Amino acid sequence: MFYLDELIKSESTGTVTELAEKLNISKRHVYNYLNIFNEIGRINRYDESKRSFVYENL
């Protein structure tokens, strides 16, 4: 989860599929982790222009 946090902060996650490959987990796990981040206040969304998940509240 720390690596995922760093990827989001640096806006270099790629798509869900690419992110799952980077983390060596399933796409379902990626969504679960993103939901956990949202629940603890690290609101994220996918930015099409950056092709990355980004934090909205940092």
PDB file of N, CA, C and O in Angstrom:
ATOM      1  N   MET A   1       0.813  -1.186   0.000  1.00  0.00           N
ATOM      2  CA  MET A   1       0.000   0.000   0.000  1.00  0.00           C
ATOM      3  C   MET A   1       0.864   1.261   0.000  1.00  0.00           C
ATOM      4  O   MET A   1       0.464   2.296  -0.532  1.00  0.00           O
ATOM      5  N   PHE A   2       2.047   1.165   0.599  1.00  0.00           N
ATOM      6  CA  PHE A   2       2.940   2.329   0.591  1.00  0.00           C
ATOM      7  C   PHE A   2       3.392   2.654  -0.832  1.00  0.00           C
ATOM      8  O   PHE A   2       3.463   3.821  -1.220  1.00  0.00           O
ATOM      9  N   TYR A   3       3.692   1.622  -1.596  1.00  0.00           N
ATOM     10  CA  TYR A   3       4.115   1.833  -2.983  1.00  0.00           C
ATOM     11  C   TYR A   3       2.967   2.426  -3.799  1.00  0.00           C
ATOM     12  O   TYR A   3       3.182   3.328  -4.610  1.00  0.00           O
ATOM     13  N   LEU A   4       1.764   1.929  -3.589  1.00  0.00           N
ATOM     14  CA  LEU A   4       0.595   2.476  -4.272  1.00  0.00           C
ATOM     15  C   LEU A   4       0.427   3.949  -3.921  1.00  0.00           C
ATOM     16  O   LEU A   4       0.161   4.768  -4.801  1.00  0.00           O
ATOM     17  N   ASP A   5       0.577   4.288  -2.661  1.00  0.00           N
ATOM     18  CA  ASP A   5       0.483   5.685  -2.224  1.00  0.00           C
ATOM     19  C   ASP A   5       1.513   6.549  -2.947  1.00  0.00           C
ATOM     20  O   ASP A   5       1.193   7.650  -3.394  1.00  0.00           O
ATOM     21  N   GLU A   6       2.737   6.062  -3.065  1.00  0.00           N
ATOM     22  CA  GLU A   6       3.793   6.820  -3.760  1.00  0.00           C
ATOM     23  C   GLU A   6       3.479   6.986  -5.249  1.00  0.00           C
ATOM     24  O   GLU A   6       3.719   8.048  -5.823  1.00  0.00           O
ATOM     25  N   LEU A   7       2.946   5.942  -5.866  1.00  0.00           N
ATOM     26  CA  LEU A   7       2.579   6.031  -7.285  1.00  0.00           C
ATOM     27  C   LEU A   7       1.474   7.067  -7.504  1.00  0.00           C
ATOM     28  O   LEU A   7       1.506   7.819  -8.477  1.00  0.00           O
ATOM     29  N   ILE A   8       0.504   7.100  -6.599  1.00  0.00           N
ATOM     30  CA  ILE A   8      -0.568   8.082  -6.724  1.00  0.00           C
ATOM     31  C   ILE A   8      -0.016   9.484  -6.505  1.00  0.00           C
ATOM     32  O   ILE A   8      -0.343  10.401  -7.258  1.00  0.00           O
ATOM     33  N   LYS A   9       0.813   9.660  -5.489  1.00  0.00           N
ATOM     34  CA  LYS A   9       1.397  10.979  -5.219  1.00  0.00           C
ATOM     35  C   LYS A   9       2.203  11.489  -6.411  1.00  0.00           C
ATOM     36  O   LYS A   9       2.169  12.679  -6.723  1.00  0.00           O
ATOM     37  N   SER A  10       2.921  10.595  -7.072  1.00  0.00           N
ATOM     38  CA  SER A  10       3.750  10.999  -8.210  1.00  0.00           C
ATOM     39  C   SER A  10       2.969  10.987  -9.526  1.00  0.00           C
ATOM     40  O   SER A  10       3.514  11.267 -10.593  1.00  0.00           O
ATOM     41  N   GLU A  11       1.679  10.657  -9.423  1.00  0.00           N
ATOM     42  CA  GLU A  11       0.778  10.606 -10.582  1.00  0.00           C
ATOM     43  C   GLU A  11       1.331   9.727 -11.698  1.00  0.00           C
ATOM     44  O   GLU A  11       1.355  10.115 -12.866  1.00  0.00           O
ATOM     45  N   SER A  12       1.771   8.544 -11.314  1.00  0.00           N
ATOM     46  CA  SER A  12       2.349   7.616 -12.285  1.00  0.00           C
ATOM     47  C   SER A  12       1.778   6.204 -12.139  1.00  0.00           C
ATOM     48  O   SER A  12       2.509   5.220 -12.246  1.00  0.00           O
ATOM     49  N   THR A  13       0.473   6.111 -11.896  1.00  0.00           N
ATOM     50  CA  THR A  13      -0.127   4.788 -11.721  1.00  0.00           C
ATOM     51  C   THR A  13      -0.434   4.100 -13.035  1.00  0.00           C
ATOM     52  O   THR A  13      -0.338   2.877 -13.135  1.00  0.00           O
ATOM     53  N   GLY A  14      -0.801   4.875 -14.045  1.00  0.00           N
ATOM     54  CA  GLY A  14      -1.302   4.272 -15.279  1.00  0.00           C
ATOM     55  C   GLY A  14      -2.742   3.839 -15.067  1.00  0.00           C
ATOM     56  O   GLY A  14      -3.388   4.248 -14.102  1.00  0.00           O
ATOM     57  N   THR A  15      -3.233   3.021 -15.962  1.00  0.00           N
ATOM     58  CA  THR A  15      -4.604   2.518 -15.858  1.00  0.00           C
ATOM     59  C   THR A  15      -4.692   1.482 -14.745  1.00  0.00           C
ATOM     60  O   THR A  15      -3.675   1.101 -14.166  1.00  0.00           O
ATOM     61  N   VAL A  16      -5.899   1.027 -14.447  1.00  0.00           N
ATOM     62  CA  VAL A  16      -6.070  -0.008 -13.421  1.00  0.00           C
ATOM     63  C   VAL A  16      -5.305  -1.260 -13.816  1.00  0.00           C
ATOM     64  O   VAL A  16      -4.660  -1.884 -12.974  1.00  0.00           O
ATOM     65  N   THR A  17      -5.371  -1.629 -15.074  1.00  0.00           N
ATOM     66  CA  THR A  17      -4.662  -2.817 -15.541  1.00  0.00           C
ATOM     67  C   THR A  17      -3.157  -2.652 -15.381  1.00  0.00           C
ATOM     68  O   THR A  17      -2.476  -3.560 -14.905  1.00  0.00           O
ATOM     69  N   GLU A  18      -2.640  -1.498 -15.776  1.00  0.00           N
ATOM     70  CA  GLU A  18      -1.204  -1.237 -15.633  1.00  0.00           C
ATOM     71  C   GLU A  18      -0.792  -1.205 -14.164  1.00  0.00           C
ATOM     72  O   GLU A  18       0.270  -1.705 -13.792  1.00  0.00           O
ATOM     73  N   LEU A  19      -1.645  -0.613 -13.340  1.00  0.00           N
ATOM     74  CA  LEU A  19      -1.346  -0.536 -11.914  1.00  0.00           C
ATOM     75  C   LEU A  19      -1.340  -1.926 -11.286  1.00  0.00           C
ATOM     76  O   LEU A  19      -0.472  -2.234 -10.469  1.00  0.00           O
ATOM     77  N   ALA A  20      -2.280  -2.744 -11.653  1.00  0.00           N
ATOM     78  CA  ALA A  20      -2.322  -4.119 -11.145  1.00  0.00           C
ATOM     79  C   ALA A  20      -1.043  -4.870 -11.524  1.00  0.00           C
ATOM     80  O   ALA A  20      -0.505  -5.632 -10.720  1.00  0.00           O
ATOM     81  N   GLU A  21      -0.564  -4.654 -12.744  1.00  0.00           N
ATOM     82  CA  GLU A  21       0.674  -5.299 -13.175  1.00  0.00           C
ATOM     83  C   GLU A  21       1.871  -4.767 -12.393  1.00  0.00           C
ATOM     84  O   GLU A  21       2.740  -5.544 -11.997  1.00  0.00           O
ATOM     85  N   LYS A  22       1.930  -3.449 -12.163  1.00  0.00           N
ATOM     86  CA  LYS A  22       3.037  -2.865 -11.392  1.00  0.00           C
ATOM     87  C   LYS A  22       3.085  -3.426  -9.982  1.00  0.00           C
ATOM     88  O   LYS A  22       4.160  -3.676  -9.438  1.00  0.00           O
ATOM     89  N   LEU A  23       1.901  -3.622  -9.391  1.00  0.00           N
ATOM     90  CA  LEU A  23       1.820  -4.094  -8.009  1.00  0.00           C
ATOM     91  C   LEU A  23       1.770  -5.616  -7.906  1.00  0.00           C
ATOM     92  O   LEU A  23       1.848  -6.179  -6.813  1.00  0.00           O
ATOM     93  N   ASN A  24       1.639  -6.277  -9.065  1.00  0.00           N
ATOM     94  CA  ASN A  24       1.544  -7.735  -9.117  1.00  0.00           C
ATOM     95  C   ASN A  24       0.349  -8.250  -8.306  1.00  0.00           C
ATOM     96  O   ASN A  24       0.452  -9.216  -7.550  1.00  0.00           O
ATOM     97  N   ILE A  25      -0.790  -7.566  -8.491  1.00  0.00           N
ATOM     98  CA  ILE A  25      -2.034  -7.952  -7.843  1.00  0.00           C
ATOM     99  C   ILE A  25      -3.148  -7.897  -8.884  1.00  0.00           C
ATOM    100  O   ILE A  25      -2.942  -7.444 -10.010  1.00  0.00           O
ATOM    101  N   SER A  26      -4.331  -8.364  -8.490  1.00  0.00           N
ATOM    102  CA  SER A  26      -5.472  -8.331  -9.414  1.00  0.00           C
ATOM    103  C   SER A  26      -6.069  -6.930  -9.470  1.00  0.00           C
ATOM    104  O   SER A  26      -5.844  -6.104  -8.584  1.00  0.00           O
ATOM    105  N   LYS A  27      -6.831  -6.681 -10.524  1.00  0.00           N
ATOM    106  CA  LYS A  27      -7.514  -5.400 -10.643  1.00  0.00           C
ATOM    107  C   LYS A  27      -8.498  -5.208  -9.483  1.00  0.00           C
ATOM    108  O   LYS A  27      -8.669  -4.090  -8.996  1.00  0.00           O
ATOM    109  N   ARG A  28      -9.139  -6.281  -9.043  1.00  0.00           N
ATOM    110  CA  ARG A  28     -10.076  -6.212  -7.921  1.00  0.00           C
ATOM    111  C   ARG A  28      -9.356  -5.715  -6.668  1.00  0.00           C
ATOM    112  O   ARG A  28      -9.901  -4.899  -5.924  1.00  0.00           O
ATOM    113  N   HIS A  29      -8.130  -6.203  -6.430  1.00  0.00           N
ATOM    114  CA  HIS A  29      -7.359  -5.737  -5.272  1.00  0.00           C
ATOM    115  C   HIS A  29      -7.009  -4.255  -5.406  1.00  0.00           C
ATOM    116  O   HIS A  29      -7.010  -3.524  -4.416  1.00  0.00           O
ATOM    117  N   VAL A  30      -6.711  -3.814  -6.623  1.00  0.00           N
ATOM    118  CA  VAL A  30      -6.429  -2.386  -6.836  1.00  0.00           C
ATOM    119  C   VAL A  30      -7.630  -1.568  -6.395  1.00  0.00           C
ATOM    120  O   VAL A  30      -7.481  -0.604  -5.644  1.00  0.00           O
ATOM    121  N   TYR A  31      -8.824  -1.941  -6.853  1.00  0.00           N
ATOM    122  CA  TYR A  31     -10.036  -1.220  -6.471  1.00  0.00           C
ATOM    123  C   TYR A  31     -10.257  -1.268  -4.957  1.00  0.00           C
ATOM    124  O   TYR A  31     -10.671  -0.277  -4.356  1.00  0.00           O
ATOM    125  N   ASN A  32      -9.981  -2.413  -4.349  1.00  0.00           N
ATOM    126  CA  ASN A  32     -10.134  -2.519  -2.891  1.00  0.00           C
ATOM    127  C   ASN A  32      -9.199  -1.557  -2.182  1.00  0.00           C
ATOM    128  O   ASN A  32      -9.616  -0.871  -1.249  1.00  0.00           O
ATOM    129  N   TYR A  33      -7.947  -1.491  -2.603  1.00  0.00           N
ATOM    130  CA  TYR A  33      -6.984  -0.571  -1.985  1.00  0.00           C
ATOM    131  C   TYR A  33      -7.393   0.884  -2.199  1.00  0.00           C
ATOM    132  O   TYR A  33      -7.300   1.696  -1.279  1.00  0.00           O
ATOM    133  N   LEU A  34      -7.845   1.216  -3.407  1.00  0.00           N
ATOM    134  CA  LEU A  34      -8.287   2.586  -3.669  1.00  0.00           C
ATOM    135  C   LEU A  34      -9.471   2.950  -2.786  1.00  0.00           C
ATOM    136  O   LEU A  34      -9.566   4.080  -2.306  1.00  0.00           O
ATOM    137  N   ASN A  35     -10.371   2.002  -2.570  1.00  0.00           N
ATOM    138  CA  ASN A  35     -11.514   2.247  -1.676  1.00  0.00           C
ATOM    139  C   ASN A  35     -11.065   2.445  -0.235  1.00  0.00           C
ATOM    140  O   ASN A  35     -11.616   3.288   0.473  1.00  0.00           O
ATOM    141  N   ILE A  36     -10.081   1.686   0.202  1.00  0.00           N
ATOM    142  CA  ILE A  36      -9.533   1.868   1.554  1.00  0.00           C
ATOM    143  C   ILE A  36      -8.960   3.264   1.693  1.00  0.00           C
ATOM    144  O   ILE A  36      -9.199   3.936   2.695  1.00  0.00           O
ATOM    145  N   PHE A  37      -8.204   3.707   0.695  1.00  0.00           N
ATOM    146  CA  PHE A  37      -7.647   5.059   0.737  1.00  0.00           C
ATOM    147  C   PHE A  37      -8.769   6.091   0.842  1.00  0.00           C
ATOM    148  O   PHE A  37      -8.665   7.041   1.617  1.00  0.00           O
ATOM    149  N   ASN A  38      -9.833   5.912   0.072  1.00  0.00           N
ATOM    150  CA  ASN A  38     -10.964   6.838   0.137  1.00  0.00           C
ATOM    151  C   ASN A  38     -11.581   6.849   1.537  1.00  0.00           C
ATOM    152  O   ASN A  38     -11.936   7.907   2.057  1.00  0.00           O
ATOM    153  N   GLU A  39     -11.704   5.678   2.136  1.00  0.00           N
ATOM    154  CA  GLU A  39     -12.312   5.573   3.463  1.00  0.00           C
ATOM    155  C   GLU A  39     -11.499   6.287   4.535  1.00  0.00           C
ATOM    156  O   GLU A  39     -12.063   6.784   5.509  1.00  0.00           O
ATOM    157  N   ILE A  40     -10.187   6.343   4.367  1.00  0.00           N
ATOM    158  CA  ILE A  40      -9.360   7.009   5.381  1.00  0.00           C
ATOM    159  C   ILE A  40      -9.073   8.462   5.013  1.00  0.00           C
ATOM    160  O   ILE A  40      -8.235   9.115   5.634  1.00  0.00           O
ATOM    161  N   GLY A  41      -9.774   8.959   4.000  1.00  0.00           N
ATOM    162  CA  GLY A  41      -9.672  10.368   3.668  1.00  0.00           C
ATOM    163  C   GLY A  41      -8.696  10.734   2.571  1.00  0.00           C
ATOM    164  O   GLY A  41      -8.513  11.918   2.290  1.00  0.00           O
ATOM    165  N   ARG A  42      -8.066   9.760   1.945  1.00  0.00           N
ATOM    166  CA  ARG A  42      -7.156  10.024   0.829  1.00  0.00           C
ATOM    167  C   ARG A  42      -7.956   9.863  -0.463  1.00  0.00           C
ATOM    168  O   ARG A  42      -7.801   8.875  -1.181  1.00  0.00           O
ATOM    169  N   ILE A  43      -8.799  10.831  -0.746  1.00  0.00           N
ATOM    170  CA  ILE A  43      -9.738  10.744  -1.863  1.00  0.00           C
ATOM    171  C   ILE A  43      -8.966  10.747  -3.183  1.00  0.00           C
ATOM    172  O   ILE A  43      -8.154  11.634  -3.444  1.00  0.00           O
ATOM    173  N   ASN A  44      -9.235   9.744  -3.997  1.00  0.00           N
ATOM    174  CA  ASN A  44      -8.545   9.616  -5.276  1.00  0.00           C
ATOM    175  C   ASN A  44      -9.546   9.485  -6.406  1.00  0.00           C
ATOM    176  O   ASN A  44     -10.695   9.091  -6.208  1.00  0.00           O
ATOM    177  N   ARG A  45      -9.080   9.824  -7.589  1.00  0.00           N
ATOM    178  CA  ARG A  45      -9.880   9.676  -8.804  1.00  0.00           C
ATOM    179  C   ARG A  45      -8.919   9.430  -9.952  1.00  0.00           C
ATOM    180  O   ARG A  45      -7.722   9.695  -9.843  1.00  0.00           O
ATOM    181  N   TYR A  46      -9.453   8.921 -11.053  1.00  0.00           N
ATOM    182  CA  TYR A  46      -8.627   8.703 -12.231  1.00  0.00           C
ATOM    183  C   TYR A  46      -8.666   9.950 -13.099  1.00  0.00           C
ATOM    184  O   TYR A  46      -9.744  10.438 -13.438  1.00  0.00           O
ATOM    185  N   ASP A  47      -7.500  10.470 -13.461  1.00  0.00           N
ATOM    186  CA  ASP A  47      -7.390  11.648 -14.316  1.00  0.00           C
ATOM    187  C   ASP A  47      -7.008  11.179 -15.717  1.00  0.00           C
ATOM    188  O   ASP A  47      -5.893  10.709 -15.945  1.00  0.00           O
ATOM    189  N   GLU A  48      -7.943  11.311 -16.645  1.00  0.00           N
ATOM    190  CA  GLU A  48      -7.728  10.842 -18.021  1.00  0.00           C
ATOM    191  C   GLU A  48      -6.531  11.517 -18.685  1.00  0.00           C
ATOM    192  O   GLU A  48      -5.754  10.859 -19.377  1.00  0.00           O
ATOM    193  N   SER A  49      -6.378  12.817 -18.479  1.00  0.00           N
ATOM    194  CA  SER A  49      -5.301  13.543 -19.153  1.00  0.00           C
ATOM    195  C   SER A  49      -3.926  13.122 -18.654  1.00  0.00           C
ATOM    196  O   SER A  49      -2.953  13.149 -19.407  1.00  0.00           O
ATOM    197  N   LYS A  50      -3.846  12.734 -17.381  1.00  0.00           N
ATOM    198  CA  LYS A  50      -2.562  12.302 -16.802  1.00  0.00           C
ATOM    199  C   LYS A  50      -2.378  10.790 -16.884  1.00  0.00           C
ATOM    200  O   LYS A  50      -1.296  10.268 -16.617  1.00  0.00           O
ATOM    201  N   ARG A  51      -3.452  10.099 -17.257  1.00  0.00           N
ATOM    202  CA  ARG A  51      -3.443   8.626 -17.282  1.00  0.00           C
ATOM    203  C   ARG A  51      -2.944   8.077 -15.963  1.00  0.00           C
ATOM    204  O   ARG A  51      -2.081   7.200 -15.927  1.00  0.00           O
ATOM    205  N   SER A  52      -3.501   8.606 -14.865  1.00  0.00           N
ATOM    206  CA  SER A  52      -3.073   8.208 -13.536  1.00  0.00           C
ATOM    207  C   SER A  52      -4.159   8.505 -12.514  1.00  0.00           C
ATOM    208  O   SER A  52      -4.980   9.405 -12.691  1.00  0.00           O
ATOM    209  N   PHE A  53      -4.141   7.731 -11.450  1.00  0.00           N
ATOM    210  CA  PHE A  53      -4.963   8.082 -10.302  1.00  0.00           C
ATOM    211  C   PHE A  53      -4.252   9.221  -9.595  1.00  0.00           C
ATOM    212  O   PHE A  53      -3.024   9.241  -9.511  1.00  0.00           O
ATOM    213  N   VAL A  54      -5.025  10.165  -9.089  1.00  0.00           N
ATOM    214  CA  VAL A  54      -4.470  11.330  -8.397  1.00  0.00           C
ATOM    215  C   VAL A  54      -5.272  11.544  -7.128  1.00  0.00           C
ATOM    216  O   VAL A  54      -6.431  11.140  -7.042  1.00  0.00           O
ATOM    217  N   TYR A  55      -4.650  12.183  -6.138  1.00  0.00           N
ATOM    218  CA  TYR A  55      -5.357  12.569  -4.925  1.00  0.00           C
ATOM    219  C   TYR A  55      -6.029  13.909  -5.148  1.00  0.00           C
ATOM    220  O   TYR A  55      -5.444  14.812  -5.746  1.00  0.00           O
ATOM    221  N   GLU A  56      -7.242  14.036  -4.676  1.00  0.00           N
ATOM    222  CA  GLU A  56      -7.973  15.286  -4.818  1.00  0.00           C
ATOM    223  C   GLU A  56      -7.715  16.237  -3.665  1.00  0.00           C
ATOM    224  O   GLU A  56      -7.856  17.449  -3.828  1.00  0.00           O
ATOM    225  N   ASN A  57      -7.348  15.727  -2.525  1.00  0.00           N
ATOM    226  CA  ASN A  57      -7.295  16.546  -1.320  1.00  0.00           C
ATOM    227  C   ASN A  57      -5.886  16.747  -0.764  1.00  0.00           C
ATOM    228  O   ASN A  57      -5.734  17.008   0.430  1.00  0.00           O
ATOM    229  N   LEU A  58      -4.867  16.635  -1.590  1.00  0.00           N
ATOM    230  CA  LEU A  58      -3.503  16.865  -1.093  1.00  0.00           C
ATOM    231  C   LEU A  58      -2.992  18.201  -1.551  1.00  0.00           C
ATOM    232  O   LEU A  58      -1.862  18.572  -1.232  1.00  0.00           O
TER     233      LEU A  58
END
